[in-house]
Amino acid sequence: MSETTFEEKLNTLEKIVAQLEQGEVPLGTAMESFTDGTKLVKELQAELQSAEQNLTKMVQDDGSEVPFDVEGK
C-alpha cells in the first residue's frame, strides 16, 4: 500500500475547503469533512516542518553542516 504524497494530501484538503465554503453540505458531512481537513493540515504541517529541517542542513566541502538561510539574511 503506497503512502499518499504531500501534493495529493494538499489537493484533498483544497477540495474539502472548497466544499465547505459552498455551504451546501449537510451538517454531518460538514463535520466529517472538517475533521478530515484538520487531520490533513496537521499531517501537511509535519511534512513541511520535516522538509524545512532537512533543508536547513547544508553540507560544506569538509562535511560539516551549516544552517541554510531560508530568508536570505
CHARMM internal coordinates of N, CA and C (Angstrom, degrees):
IC EDIT
DIST 1 N 1 CA 1.4510
DIST 1 CA 1 C 1.5314
ANGL 1 N 1 CA 1 C 108.88
DIST 1 C 2 N 1.3227
ANGL 1 CA 1 C 2 N 116.79
DIHE 1 N 1 CA 1 C 2 N 121.88
DIST 2 N 2 CA 1.4595
ANGL 1 C 2 N 2 CA 119.87
DIHE 1 CA 1 C 2 N 2 CA -177.66
DIST 2 CA 2 C 1.5287
ANGL 2 N 2 CA 2 C 111.12
DIHE 1 C 2 N 2 CA 2 C -84.73
DIST 2 C 3 N 1.3348
ANGL 2 CA 2 C 3 N 114.31
DIHE 2 N 2 CA 2 C 3 N 148.46
DIST 3 N 3 CA 1.4595
ANGL 2 C 3 N 3 CA 120.54
DIHE 2 CA 2 C 3 N 3 CA -179.80
DIST 3 CA 3 C 1.5268
ANGL 3 N 3 CA 3 C 109.53
DIHE 2 C 3 N 3 CA 3 C -81.10
DIST 3 C 4 N 1.3057
ANGL 3 CA 3 C 4 N 115.99
DIHE 3 N 3 CA 3 C 4 N 145.64
DIST 4 N 4 CA 1.4468
ANGL 3 C 4 N 4 CA 121.65
DIHE 3 CA 3 C 4 N 4 CA 178.85
DIST 4 CA 4 C 1.5262
ANGL 4 N 4 CA 4 C 109.37
DIHE 3 C 4 N 4 CA 4 C -69.50
DIST 4 C 5 N 1.3356
ANGL 4 CA 4 C 5 N 116.52
DIHE 4 N 4 CA 4 C 5 N 136.13
DIST 5 N 5 CA 1.4514
ANGL 4 C 5 N 5 CA 120.41
DIHE 4 CA 4 C 5 N 5 CA -178.75
DIST 5 CA 5 C 1.5309
ANGL 5 N 5 CA 5 C 110.69
DIHE 4 C 5 N 5 CA 5 C -77.41
DIST 5 C 6 N 1.3155
ANGL 5 CA 5 C 6 N 115.15
DIHE 5 N 5 CA 5 C 6 N 164.40
DIST 6 N 6 CA 1.4581
ANGL 5 C 6 N 6 CA 121.49
DIHE 5 CA 5 C 6 N 6 CA 176.79
DIST 6 CA 6 C 1.5266
ANGL 6 N 6 CA 6 C 109.98
DIHE 5 C 6 N 6 CA 6 C -56.44
DIST 6 C 7 N 1.3204
ANGL 6 CA 6 C 7 N 116.53
DIHE 6 N 6 CA 6 C 7 N -45.59
DIST 7 N 7 CA 1.4547
ANGL 6 C 7 N 7 CA 121.60
DIHE 6 CA 6 C 7 N 7 CA -177.62
DIST 7 CA 7 C 1.5264
ANGL 7 N 7 CA 7 C 111.70
DIHE 6 C 7 N 7 CA 7 C -63.62
DIST 7 C 8 N 1.3186
ANGL 7 CA 7 C 8 N 116.66
DIHE 7 N 7 CA 7 C 8 N -39.17
DIST 8 N 8 CA 1.4680
ANGL 7 C 8 N 8 CA 120.42
DIHE 7 CA 7 C 8 N 8 CA 178.53
DIST 8 CA 8 C 1.5274
ANGL 8 N 8 CA 8 C 110.49
DIHE 7 C 8 N 8 CA 8 C -66.07
DIST 8 C 9 N 1.3309
ANGL 8 CA 8 C 9 N 116.26
DIHE 8 N 8 CA 8 C 9 N -41.45
DIST 9 N 9 CA 1.4663
ANGL 8 C 9 N 9 CA 120.12
DIHE 8 CA 8 C 9 N 9 CA 178.27
DIST 9 CA 9 C 1.5229
ANGL 9 N 9 CA 9 C 110.44
DIHE 8 C 9 N 9 CA 9 C -63.59
DIST 9 C 10 N 1.3304
ANGL 9 CA 9 C 10 N 116.32
DIHE 9 N 9 CA 9 C 10 N -43.24
DIST 10 N 10 CA 1.4610
ANGL 9 C 10 N 10 CA 120.68
DIHE 9 CA 9 C 10 N 10 CA 179.94
DIST 10 CA 10 C 1.5259
ANGL 10 N 10 CA 10 C 110.74
DIHE 9 C 10 N 10 CA 10 C -63.58
DIST 10 C 11 N 1.3089
ANGL 10 CA 10 C 11 N 117.13
DIHE 10 N 10 CA 10 C 11 N -40.88
DIST 11 N 11 CA 1.4601
ANGL 10 C 11 N 11 CA 121.93
DIHE 10 CA 10 C 11 N 11 CA 177.91
DIST 11 CA 11 C 1.5292
ANGL 11 N 11 CA 11 C 110.74
DIHE 10 C 11 N 11 CA 11 C -62.28
DIST 11 C 12 N 1.3217
ANGL 11 CA 11 C 12 N 116.48
DIHE 11 N 11 CA 11 C 12 N -43.24
DIST 12 N 12 CA 1.4656
ANGL 11 C 12 N 12 CA 120.86
DIHE 11 CA 11 C 12 N 12 CA 177.98
DIST 12 CA 12 C 1.5225
ANGL 12 N 12 CA 12 C 110.59
DIHE 11 C 12 N 12 CA 12 C -62.36
DIST 12 C 13 N 1.3323
ANGL 12 CA 12 C 13 N 116.29
DIHE 12 N 12 CA 12 C 13 N -43.72
DIST 13 N 13 CA 1.4670
ANGL 12 C 13 N 13 CA 120.57
DIHE 12 CA 12 C 13 N 13 CA 178.46
DIST 13 CA 13 C 1.5221
ANGL 13 N 13 CA 13 C 110.98
DIHE 12 C 13 N 13 CA 13 C -61.19
DIST 13 C 14 N 1.3213
ANGL 13 CA 13 C 14 N 117.09
DIHE 13 N 13 CA 13 C 14 N -42.94
DIST 14 N 14 CA 1.4672
ANGL 13 C 14 N 14 CA 120.50
DIHE 13 CA 13 C 14 N 14 CA 178.73
DIST 14 CA 14 C 1.5257
ANGL 14 N 14 CA 14 C 111.51
DIHE 13 C 14 N 14 CA 14 C -61.38
DIST 14 C 15 N 1.3243
ANGL 14 CA 14 C 15 N 117.16
DIHE 14 N 14 CA 14 C 15 N -38.53
DIST 15 N 15 CA 1.4698
ANGL 14 C 15 N 15 CA 121.05
DIHE 14 CA 14 C 15 N 15 CA 177.97
DIST 15 CA 15 C 1.5247
ANGL 15 N 15 CA 15 C 110.67
DIHE 14 C 15 N 15 CA 15 C -66.27
DIST 15 C 16 N 1.3276
ANGL 15 CA 15 C 16 N 116.75
DIHE 15 N 15 CA 15 C 16 N -40.96
DIST 16 N 16 CA 1.4657
ANGL 15 C 16 N 16 CA 120.94
DIHE 15 CA 15 C 16 N 16 CA 178.75
DIST 16 CA 16 C 1.5191
ANGL 16 N 16 CA 16 C 110.18
DIHE 15 C 16 N 16 CA 16 C -62.53
DIST 16 C 17 N 1.3261
ANGL 16 CA 16 C 17 N 116.40
DIHE 16 N 16 CA 16 C 17 N -45.89
DIST 17 N 17 CA 1.4621
ANGL 16 C 17 N 17 CA 120.71
DIHE 16 CA 16 C 17 N 17 CA -179.77
DIST 17 CA 17 C 1.5249
ANGL 17 N 17 CA 17 C 110.65
DIHE 16 C 17 N 17 CA 17 C -61.40
DIST 17 C 18 N 1.3239
ANGL 17 CA 17 C 18 N 116.39
DIHE 17 N 17 CA 17 C 18 N -45.46
DIST 18 N 18 CA 1.4692
ANGL 17 C 18 N 18 CA 120.36
DIHE 17 CA 17 C 18 N 18 CA 179.73
DIST 18 CA 18 C 1.5302
ANGL 18 N 18 CA 18 C 110.80
DIHE 17 C 18 N 18 CA 18 C -60.73
DIST 18 C 19 N 1.3142
ANGL 18 CA 18 C 19 N 116.29
DIHE 18 N 18 CA 18 C 19 N -42.13
DIST 19 N 19 CA 1.4589
ANGL 18 C 19 N 19 CA 121.47
DIHE 18 CA 18 C 19 N 19 CA 179.81
DIST 19 CA 19 C 1.5295
ANGL 19 N 19 CA 19 C 110.73
DIHE 18 C 19 N 19 CA 19 C -63.16
DIST 19 C 20 N 1.3293
ANGL 19 CA 19 C 20 N 115.99
DIHE 19 N 19 CA 19 C 20 N -44.06
DIST 20 N 20 CA 1.4649
ANGL 19 C 20 N 20 CA 119.77
DIHE 19 CA 19 C 20 N 20 CA -179.35
DIST 20 CA 20 C 1.5236
ANGL 20 N 20 CA 20 C 111.58
DIHE 19 C 20 N 20 CA 20 C -69.83
DIST 20 C 21 N 1.3265
ANGL 20 CA 20 C 21 N 117.25
DIHE 20 N 20 CA 20 C 21 N -34.23
DIST 21 N 21 CA 1.4663
ANGL 20 C 21 N 21 CA 120.77
DIHE 20 CA 20 C 21 N 21 CA 179.06
DIST 21 CA 21 C 1.5241
ANGL 21 N 21 CA 21 C 112.17
DIHE 20 C 21 N 21 CA 21 C -66.35
DIST 21 C 22 N 1.3191
ANGL 21 CA 21 C 22 N 117.03
DIHE 21 N 21 CA 21 C 22 N -28.44
DIST 22 N 22 CA 1.4662
ANGL 21 C 22 N 22 CA 120.25
DIHE 21 CA 21 C 22 N 22 CA 178.72
DIST 22 CA 22 C 1.5271
ANGL 22 N 22 CA 22 C 111.10
DIHE 21 C 22 N 22 CA 22 C -67.56
DIST 22 C 23 N 1.3212
ANGL 22 CA 22 C 23 N 116.62
DIHE 22 N 22 CA 22 C 23 N -28.51
DIST 23 N 23 CA 1.4506
ANGL 22 C 23 N 23 CA 121.29
DIHE 22 CA 22 C 23 N 23 CA 176.24
DIST 23 CA 23 C 1.5151
ANGL 23 N 23 CA 23 C 115.87
DIHE 22 C 23 N 23 CA 23 C 72.84
DIST 23 C 24 N 1.3030
ANGL 23 CA 23 C 24 N 117.81
DIHE 23 N 23 CA 23 C 24 N 10.83
DIST 24 N 24 CA 1.4649
ANGL 23 C 24 N 24 CA 121.16
DIHE 23 CA 23 C 24 N 24 CA -178.34
DIST 24 CA 24 C 1.5239
ANGL 24 N 24 CA 24 C 111.76
DIHE 23 C 24 N 24 CA 24 C -106.18
DIST 24 C 25 N 1.3252
ANGL 24 CA 24 C 25 N 116.25
DIHE 24 N 24 CA 24 C 25 N 31.48
DIST 25 N 25 CA 1.4591
ANGL 24 C 25 N 25 CA 122.23
DIHE 24 CA 24 C 25 N 25 CA -177.35
DIST 25 CA 25 C 1.5233
ANGL 25 N 25 CA 25 C 107.95
DIHE 24 C 25 N 25 CA 25 C -107.95
DIST 25 C 26 N 1.3475
ANGL 25 CA 25 C 26 N 117.43
DIHE 25 N 25 CA 25 C 26 N 134.54
DIST 26 N 26 CA 1.4620
ANGL 25 C 26 N 26 CA 119.31
DIHE 25 CA 25 C 26 N 26 CA 175.42
DIST 26 CA 26 C 1.5296
ANGL 26 N 26 CA 26 C 110.77
DIHE 25 C 26 N 26 CA 26 C -56.66
DIST 26 C 27 N 1.3146
ANGL 26 CA 26 C 27 N 116.93
DIHE 26 N 26 CA 26 C 27 N 149.82
DIST 27 N 27 CA 1.4538
ANGL 26 C 27 N 27 CA 122.11
DIHE 26 CA 26 C 27 N 27 CA -174.78
DIST 27 CA 27 C 1.5278
ANGL 27 N 27 CA 27 C 112.38
DIHE 26 C 27 N 27 CA 27 C -54.15
DIST 27 C 28 N 1.3028
ANGL 27 CA 27 C 28 N 117.79
DIHE 27 N 27 CA 27 C 28 N -46.57
DIST 28 N 28 CA 1.4677
ANGL 27 C 28 N 28 CA 121.09
DIHE 27 CA 27 C 28 N 28 CA -179.10
DIST 28 CA 28 C 1.5212
ANGL 28 N 28 CA 28 C 111.71
DIHE 27 C 28 N 28 CA 28 C -60.41
DIST 28 C 29 N 1.3023
ANGL 28 CA 28 C 29 N 116.40
DIHE 28 N 28 CA 28 C 29 N -43.84
DIST 29 N 29 CA 1.4631
ANGL 28 C 29 N 29 CA 121.39
DIHE 28 CA 28 C 29 N 29 CA 178.18
DIST 29 CA 29 C 1.5223
ANGL 29 N 29 CA 29 C 110.45
DIHE 28 C 29 N 29 CA 29 C -65.95
DIST 29 C 30 N 1.3208
ANGL 29 CA 29 C 30 N 116.39
DIHE 29 N 29 CA 29 C 30 N -39.96
DIST 30 N 30 CA 1.4697
ANGL 29 C 30 N 30 CA 120.75
DIHE 29 CA 29 C 30 N 30 CA 179.03
DIST 30 CA 30 C 1.5214
ANGL 30 N 30 CA 30 C 110.57
DIHE 29 C 30 N 30 CA 30 C -62.77
DIST 30 C 31 N 1.3217
ANGL 30 CA 30 C 31 N 116.75
DIHE 30 N 30 CA 30 C 31 N -41.17
DIST 31 N 31 CA 1.4624
ANGL 30 C 31 N 31 CA 120.15
DIHE 30 CA 30 C 31 N 31 CA 179.47
DIST 31 CA 31 C 1.5300
ANGL 31 N 31 CA 31 C 110.85
DIHE 30 C 31 N 31 CA 31 C -64.93
DIST 31 C 32 N 1.3277
ANGL 31 CA 31 C 32 N 116.73
DIHE 31 N 31 CA 31 C 32 N -42.77
DIST 32 N 32 CA 1.4682
ANGL 31 C 32 N 32 CA 120.61
DIHE 31 CA 31 C 32 N 32 CA 177.92
DIST 32 CA 32 C 1.5238
ANGL 32 N 32 CA 32 C 110.60
DIHE 31 C 32 N 32 CA 32 C -63.13
DIST 32 C 33 N 1.3252
ANGL 32 CA 32 C 33 N 116.00
DIHE 32 N 32 CA 32 C 33 N -43.75
DIST 33 N 33 CA 1.4570
ANGL 32 C 33 N 33 CA 120.58
DIHE 32 CA 32 C 33 N 33 CA -179.81
DIST 33 CA 33 C 1.5225
ANGL 33 N 33 CA 33 C 110.86
DIHE 32 C 33 N 33 CA 33 C -64.32
DIST 33 C 34 N 1.3228
ANGL 33 CA 33 C 34 N 116.66
DIHE 33 N 33 CA 33 C 34 N -40.57
DIST 34 N 34 CA 1.4572
ANGL 33 C 34 N 34 CA 120.67
DIHE 33 CA 33 C 34 N 34 CA 177.99
DIST 34 CA 34 C 1.5223
ANGL 34 N 34 CA 34 C 111.03
DIHE 33 C 34 N 34 CA 34 C -62.01
DIST 34 C 35 N 1.3234
ANGL 34 CA 34 C 35 N 116.21
DIHE 34 N 34 CA 34 C 35 N -44.05
DIST 35 N 35 CA 1.4630
ANGL 34 C 35 N 35 CA 121.24
DIHE 34 CA 34 C 35 N 35 CA 178.46
DIST 35 CA 35 C 1.5297
ANGL 35 N 35 CA 35 C 110.43
DIHE 34 C 35 N 35 CA 35 C -62.25
DIST 35 C 36 N 1.3180
ANGL 35 CA 35 C 36 N 116.33
DIHE 35 N 35 CA 35 C 36 N -45.42
DIST 36 N 36 CA 1.4670
ANGL 35 C 36 N 36 CA 120.29
DIHE 35 CA 35 C 36 N 36 CA 178.10
DIST 36 CA 36 C 1.5301
ANGL 36 N 36 CA 36 C 110.37
DIHE 35 C 36 N 36 CA 36 C -62.04
DIST 36 C 37 N 1.3186
ANGL 36 CA 36 C 37 N 116.43
DIHE 36 N 36 CA 36 C 37 N -41.10
DIST 37 N 37 CA 1.4572
ANGL 36 C 37 N 37 CA 121.25
DIHE 36 CA 36 C 37 N 37 CA -179.78
DIST 37 CA 37 C 1.5185
ANGL 37 N 37 CA 37 C 112.57
DIHE 36 C 37 N 37 CA 37 C -63.61
DIST 37 C 38 N 1.3364
ANGL 37 CA 37 C 38 N 116.80
DIHE 37 N 37 CA 37 C 38 N -42.99
DIST 38 N 38 CA 1.4648
ANGL 37 C 38 N 38 CA 119.15
DIHE 37 CA 37 C 38 N 38 CA -179.62
DIST 38 CA 38 C 1.5320
ANGL 38 N 38 CA 38 C 110.36
DIHE 37 C 38 N 38 CA 38 C -67.04
DIST 38 C 39 N 1.3271
ANGL 38 CA 38 C 39 N 116.85
DIHE 38 N 38 CA 38 C 39 N -34.56
DIST 39 N 39 CA 1.4672
ANGL 38 C 39 N 39 CA 120.48
DIHE 38 CA 38 C 39 N 39 CA 176.31
DIST 39 CA 39 C 1.5343
ANGL 39 N 39 CA 39 C 109.89
DIHE 38 C 39 N 39 CA 39 C -63.97
DIST 39 C 40 N 1.3180
ANGL 39 CA 39 C 40 N 115.82
DIHE 39 N 39 CA 39 C 40 N -43.59
DIST 40 N 40 CA 1.4610
ANGL 39 C 40 N 40 CA 119.86
DIHE 39 CA 39 C 40 N 40 CA 179.32
DIST 40 CA 40 C 1.5259
ANGL 40 N 40 CA 40 C 111.39
DIHE 39 C 40 N 40 CA 40 C -64.33
DIST 40 C 41 N 1.3156
ANGL 40 CA 40 C 41 N 117.01
DIHE 40 N 40 CA 40 C 41 N -40.14
DIST 41 N 41 CA 1.4668
ANGL 40 C 41 N 41 CA 120.57
DIHE 40 CA 40 C 41 N 41 CA 178.38
DIST 41 CA 41 C 1.5254
ANGL 41 N 41 CA 41 C 110.18
DIHE 40 C 41 N 41 CA 41 C -58.91
DIST 41 C 42 N 1.3140
ANGL 41 CA 41 C 42 N 116.82
DIHE 41 N 41 CA 41 C 42 N -45.13
DIST 42 N 42 CA 1.4645
ANGL 41 C 42 N 42 CA 120.53
DIHE 41 CA 41 C 42 N 42 CA 179.66
DIST 42 CA 42 C 1.5256
ANGL 42 N 42 CA 42 C 111.41
DIHE 41 C 42 N 42 CA 42 C -62.94
DIST 42 C 43 N 1.3313
ANGL 42 CA 42 C 43 N 116.70
DIHE 42 N 42 CA 42 C 43 N -42.35
DIST 43 N 43 CA 1.4586
ANGL 42 C 43 N 43 CA 120.84
DIHE 42 CA 42 C 43 N 43 CA 178.97
DIST 43 CA 43 C 1.5255
ANGL 43 N 43 CA 43 C 111.13
DIHE 42 C 43 N 43 CA 43 C -64.61
DIST 43 C 44 N 1.3346
ANGL 43 CA 43 C 44 N 116.05
DIHE 43 N 43 CA 43 C 44 N -43.14
DIST 44 N 44 CA 1.4563
ANGL 43 C 44 N 44 CA 120.30
DIHE 43 CA 43 C 44 N 44 CA -179.74
DIST 44 CA 44 C 1.5303
ANGL 44 N 44 CA 44 C 111.40
DIHE 43 C 44 N 44 CA 44 C -66.17
DIST 44 C 45 N 1.3245
ANGL 44 CA 44 C 45 N 116.48
DIHE 44 N 44 CA 44 C 45 N -40.69
DIST 45 N 45 CA 1.4687
ANGL 44 C 45 N 45 CA 120.08
DIHE 44 CA 44 C 45 N 45 CA 177.87
DIST 45 CA 45 C 1.5284
ANGL 45 N 45 CA 45 C 110.46
DIHE 44 C 45 N 45 CA 45 C -62.11
DIST 45 C 46 N 1.3198
ANGL 45 CA 45 C 46 N 116.98
DIHE 45 N 45 CA 45 C 46 N -41.26
DIST 46 N 46 CA 1.4642
ANGL 45 C 46 N 46 CA 120.96
DIHE 45 CA 45 C 46 N 46 CA 179.48
DIST 46 CA 46 C 1.5282
ANGL 46 N 46 CA 46 C 110.75
DIHE 45 C 46 N 46 CA 46 C -64.43
DIST 46 C 47 N 1.3273
ANGL 46 CA 46 C 47 N 116.86
DIHE 46 N 46 CA 46 C 47 N -41.01
DIST 47 N 47 CA 1.4609
ANGL 46 C 47 N 47 CA 120.19
DIHE 46 CA 46 C 47 N 47 CA 178.71
DIST 47 CA 47 C 1.5190
ANGL 47 N 47 CA 47 C 111.04
DIHE 46 C 47 N 47 CA 47 C -65.99
DIST 47 C 48 N 1.3390
ANGL 47 CA 47 C 48 N 116.85
DIHE 47 N 47 CA 47 C 48 N -40.88
DIST 48 N 48 CA 1.4604
ANGL 47 C 48 N 48 CA 120.11
DIHE 47 CA 47 C 48 N 48 CA 178.16
DIST 48 CA 48 C 1.5249
ANGL 48 N 48 CA 48 C 111.52
DIHE 47 C 48 N 48 CA 48 C -64.77
DIST 48 C 49 N 1.3181
ANGL 48 CA 48 C 49 N 116.19
DIHE 48 N 48 CA 48 C 49 N -41.26
DIST 49 N 49 CA 1.4594
ANGL 48 C 49 N 49 CA 120.23
DIHE 48 CA 48 C 49 N 49 CA 178.99
DIST 49 CA 49 C 1.5279
ANGL 49 N 49 CA 49 C 110.40
DIHE 48 C 49 N 49 CA 49 C -62.99
DIST 49 C 50 N 1.3164
ANGL 49 CA 49 C 50 N 116.44
DIHE 49 N 49 CA 49 C 50 N -41.87
DIST 50 N 50 CA 1.4624
ANGL 49 C 50 N 50 CA 120.65
DIHE 49 CA 49 C 50 N 50 CA 178.53
DIST 50 CA 50 C 1.5266
ANGL 50 N 50 CA 50 C 110.80
DIHE 49 C 50 N 50 CA 50 C -63.61
DIST 50 C 51 N 1.3280
ANGL 50 CA 50 C 51 N 116.48
DIHE 50 N 50 CA 50 C 51 N -43.49
DIST 51 N 51 CA 1.4615
ANGL 50 C 51 N 51 CA 120.34
DIHE 50 CA 50 C 51 N 51 CA 178.84
DIST 51 CA 51 C 1.5263
ANGL 51 N 51 CA 51 C 110.58
DIHE 50 C 51 N 51 CA 51 C -63.68
DIST 51 C 52 N 1.3189
ANGL 51 CA 51 C 52 N 117.19
DIHE 51 N 51 CA 51 C 52 N -40.61
DIST 52 N 52 CA 1.4598
ANGL 51 C 52 N 52 CA 121.09
DIHE 51 CA 51 C 52 N 52 CA 178.71
DIST 52 CA 52 C 1.5234
ANGL 52 N 52 CA 52 C 111.00
DIHE 51 C 52 N 52 CA 52 C -62.53
DIST 52 C 53 N 1.3258
ANGL 52 CA 52 C 53 N 116.58
DIHE 52 N 52 CA 52 C 53 N -42.33
DIST 53 N 53 CA 1.4616
ANGL 52 C 53 N 53 CA 120.52
DIHE 52 CA 52 C 53 N 53 CA 178.57
DIST 53 CA 53 C 1.5233
ANGL 53 N 53 CA 53 C 110.89
DIHE 52 C 53 N 53 CA 53 C -62.26
DIST 53 C 54 N 1.3255
ANGL 53 CA 53 C 54 N 116.15
DIHE 53 N 53 CA 53 C 54 N -39.66
DIST 54 N 54 CA 1.4628
ANGL 53 C 54 N 54 CA 119.69
DIHE 53 CA 53 C 54 N 54 CA 178.87
DIST 54 CA 54 C 1.5238
ANGL 54 N 54 CA 54 C 111.34
DIHE 53 C 54 N 54 CA 54 C -66.73
DIST 54 C 55 N 1.3272
ANGL 54 CA 54 C 55 N 116.58
DIHE 54 N 54 CA 54 C 55 N -37.57
DIST 55 N 55 CA 1.4617
ANGL 54 C 55 N 55 CA 120.39
DIHE 54 CA 54 C 55 N 55 CA -179.18
DIST 55 CA 55 C 1.5199
ANGL 55 N 55 CA 55 C 112.98
DIHE 54 C 55 N 55 CA 55 C -73.76
DIST 55 C 56 N 1.3168
ANGL 55 CA 55 C 56 N 117.28
DIHE 55 N 55 CA 55 C 56 N -24.50
DIST 56 N 56 CA 1.4584
ANGL 55 C 56 N 56 CA 119.45
DIHE 55 CA 55 C 56 N 56 CA -178.37
DIST 56 CA 56 C 1.5259
ANGL 56 N 56 CA 56 C 112.17
DIHE 55 C 56 N 56 CA 56 C -74.43
DIST 56 C 57 N 1.3038
ANGL 56 CA 56 C 57 N 116.56
DIHE 56 N 56 CA 56 C 57 N -8.77
DIST 57 N 57 CA 1.4652
ANGL 56 C 57 N 57 CA 120.79
DIHE 56 CA 56 C 57 N 57 CA 179.13
DIST 57 CA 57 C 1.5261
ANGL 57 N 57 CA 57 C 109.59
DIHE 56 C 57 N 57 CA 57 C -106.85
DIST 57 C 58 N 1.2928
ANGL 57 CA 57 C 58 N 114.98
DIHE 57 N 57 CA 57 C 58 N 98.72
DIST 58 N 58 CA 1.4581
ANGL 57 C 58 N 58 CA 120.32
DIHE 57 CA 57 C 58 N 58 CA 176.32
DIST 58 CA 58 C 1.5319
ANGL 58 N 58 CA 58 C 107.52
DIHE 57 C 58 N 58 CA 58 C -102.74
DIST 58 C 59 N 1.2881
ANGL 58 CA 58 C 59 N 115.55
DIHE 58 N 58 CA 58 C 59 N 136.90
DIST 59 N 59 CA 1.4603
ANGL 58 C 59 N 59 CA 119.66
DIHE 58 CA 58 C 59 N 59 CA -176.75
DIST 59 CA 59 C 1.5306
ANGL 59 N 59 CA 59 C 109.41
DIHE 58 C 59 N 59 CA 59 C -95.47
DIST 59 C 60 N 1.3412
ANGL 59 CA 59 C 60 N 115.51
DIHE 59 N 59 CA 59 C 60 N 126.55
DIST 60 N 60 CA 1.4582
ANGL 59 C 60 N 60 CA 121.25
DIHE 59 CA 59 C 60 N 60 CA 175.89
DIST 60 CA 60 C 1.5194
ANGL 60 N 60 CA 60 C 109.69
DIHE 59 C 60 N 60 CA 60 C -79.54
DIST 60 C 61 N 1.3125
ANGL 60 CA 60 C 61 N 115.56
DIHE 60 N 60 CA 60 C 61 N 173.34
DIST 61 N 61 CA 1.4626
ANGL 60 C 61 N 61 CA 120.60
DIHE 60 CA 60 C 61 N 61 CA 179.58
DIST 61 CA 61 C 1.5198
ANGL 61 N 61 CA 61 C 112.47
DIHE 60 C 61 N 61 CA 61 C -57.07
DIST 61 C 62 N 1.3445
ANGL 61 CA 61 C 62 N 116.57
DIHE 61 N 61 CA 61 C 62 N -34.76
DIST 62 N 62 CA 1.4622
ANGL 61 C 62 N 62 CA 119.21
DIHE 61 CA 61 C 62 N 62 CA -178.07
DIST 62 CA 62 C 1.5301
ANGL 62 N 62 CA 62 C 112.94
DIHE 61 C 62 N 62 CA 62 C -84.18
DIST 62 C 63 N 1.3381
ANGL 62 CA 62 C 63 N 116.90
DIHE 62 N 62 CA 62 C 63 N 3.46
DIST 63 N 63 CA 1.4559
ANGL 62 C 63 N 63 CA 121.26
DIHE 62 CA 62 C 63 N 63 CA 177.49
DIST 63 CA 63 C 1.5096
ANGL 63 N 63 CA 63 C 114.72
DIHE 62 C 63 N 63 CA 63 C 90.96
DIST 63 C 64 N 1.3367
ANGL 63 CA 63 C 64 N 117.60
DIHE 63 N 63 CA 63 C 64 N -5.26
DIST 64 N 64 CA 1.4607
ANGL 63 C 64 N 64 CA 119.13
DIHE 63 CA 63 C 64 N 64 CA 178.66
DIST 64 CA 64 C 1.5247
ANGL 64 N 64 CA 64 C 110.06
DIHE 63 C 64 N 64 CA 64 C -80.76
DIST 64 C 65 N 1.3014
ANGL 64 CA 64 C 65 N 114.57
DIHE 64 N 64 CA 64 C 65 N 150.80
DIST 65 N 65 CA 1.4634
ANGL 64 C 65 N 65 CA 120.21
DIHE 64 CA 64 C 65 N 65 CA -178.43
DIST 65 CA 65 C 1.5165
ANGL 65 N 65 CA 65 C 110.15
DIHE 64 C 65 N 65 CA 65 C -92.79
DIST 65 C 66 N 1.3400
ANGL 65 CA 65 C 66 N 115.32
DIHE 65 N 65 CA 65 C 66 N 141.97
DIST 66 N 66 CA 1.4570
ANGL 65 C 66 N 66 CA 121.11
DIHE 65 CA 65 C 66 N 66 CA 174.04
DIST 66 CA 66 C 1.5186
ANGL 66 N 66 CA 66 C 107.95
DIHE 65 C 66 N 66 CA 66 C -128.68
DIST 66 C 67 N 1.3179
ANGL 66 CA 66 C 67 N 117.70
DIHE 66 N 66 CA 66 C 67 N 144.96
DIST 67 N 67 CA 1.4641
ANGL 66 C 67 N 67 CA 119.43
DIHE 66 CA 66 C 67 N 67 CA 178.55
DIST 67 CA 67 C 1.5234
ANGL 67 N 67 CA 67 C 111.09
DIHE 66 C 67 N 67 CA 67 C -61.58
DIST 67 C 68 N 1.2896
ANGL 67 CA 67 C 68 N 116.26
DIHE 67 N 67 CA 67 C 68 N 139.19
DIST 68 N 68 CA 1.4571
ANGL 67 C 68 N 68 CA 122.41
DIHE 67 CA 67 C 68 N 68 CA 175.92
DIST 68 CA 68 C 1.5158
ANGL 68 N 68 CA 68 C 107.42
DIHE 67 C 68 N 68 CA 68 C -87.13
DIST 68 C 69 N 1.3253
ANGL 68 CA 68 C 69 N 117.21
DIHE 68 N 68 CA 68 C 69 N 123.45
DIST 69 N 69 CA 1.4551
ANGL 68 C 69 N 69 CA 122.39
DIHE 68 CA 68 C 69 N 69 CA -177.04
DIST 69 CA 69 C 1.5216
ANGL 69 N 69 CA 69 C 109.53
DIHE 68 C 69 N 69 CA 69 C -82.73
DIST 69 C 70 N 1.3176
ANGL 69 CA 69 C 70 N 116.93
DIHE 69 N 69 CA 69 C 70 N 98.26
DIST 70 N 70 CA 1.4595
ANGL 69 C 70 N 70 CA 122.80
DIHE 69 CA 69 C 70 N 70 CA -176.07
DIST 70 CA 70 C 1.5205
ANGL 70 N 70 CA 70 C 111.36
DIHE 69 C 70 N 70 CA 70 C -65.53
DIST 70 C 71 N 1.3322
ANGL 70 CA 70 C 71 N 118.01
DIHE 70 N 70 CA 70 C 71 N -36.75
DIST 71 N 71 CA 1.4544
ANGL 70 C 71 N 71 CA 121.47
DIHE 70 CA 70 C 71 N 71 CA -174.08
DIST 71 CA 71 C 1.5275
ANGL 71 N 71 CA 71 C 112.69
DIHE 70 C 71 N 71 CA 71 C -94.88
DIST 71 C 72 N 1.2910
ANGL 71 CA 71 C 72 N 117.87
DIHE 71 N 71 CA 71 C 72 N 5.11
DIST 72 N 72 CA 1.4473
ANGL 71 C 72 N 72 CA 121.26
DIHE 71 CA 71 C 72 N 72 CA 176.31
DIST 72 CA 72 C 1.5145
ANGL 72 N 72 CA 72 C 115.16
DIHE 71 C 72 N 72 CA 72 C 70.03
DIST 72 C 73 N 1.3085
ANGL 72 CA 72 C 73 N 117.54
DIHE 72 N 72 CA 72 C 73 N 28.86
DIST 73 N 73 CA 1.4692
ANGL 72 C 73 N 73 CA 121.38
DIHE 72 CA 72 C 73 N 73 CA -179.16
DIST 73 CA 73 C 1.5084
ANGL 73 N 73 CA 73 C 110.45
DIHE 72 C 73 N 73 CA 73 C -86.62
END
COOR INIT
IC SEED 1 N 1 CA 1 C
IC BUILD
